[in-house]
Amino acid sequence: MRNSQIFVVRERAEIQASFRLTTRKPWAIDTSYFAESDRPLYLLSMAVAPSRQGQRLGSRCLEAAIRVAAAWPADAIRLDAFDAPAGAGEFYRKCGFQEVGRATYRNVPLIYFELLL
């Protein structure tokens, strides 16, 4: 894969967490909300098994994503989260990402987050 990498956290044979980093802008992200960036990476499809949530596994995934992005090299990590009670907005805030805007795409409210590297 030229512009994307998938990362998984396995415990024995079971996947406990995953995320994807890509240089390609996802369709639901409007770049006008973000800071100028020459080499942004987009964090997509981050998931942590429900039984492992609240155990810092997601935070460790983000720490790994930041290390990978710095070595890529990238100058920012961008993502969107659902703007709903079950969305991960508060999680990304606690991990140091800055909210840069809110938008609705195909009737789905989103919050845009960014971390400048």
Sequence and secondary structure as in RCSB ss.txt:
>XXXX:A:sequence
MRNSQIFVVRERAEIQASFRLTTRKPWAIDTSYFAESDRPLYLLSMAVAPSRQGQRLGSRCLEAAIRVAAAWPAD
AIRLDAFDAPAGAGEFYRKCGFQEVGRATYRNVPLIYFELLL
>XXXX:A:secstr
  SEEEEEEEETTEEEEEEEEESS  TT  GGGS   SSEEEEEEEEE GGGTTTTHHHHHHHHHHHHHHHTT S
EEEEEEESSTTSSHHHHHHTT EEEEEEEETTEEEEEEEEE 
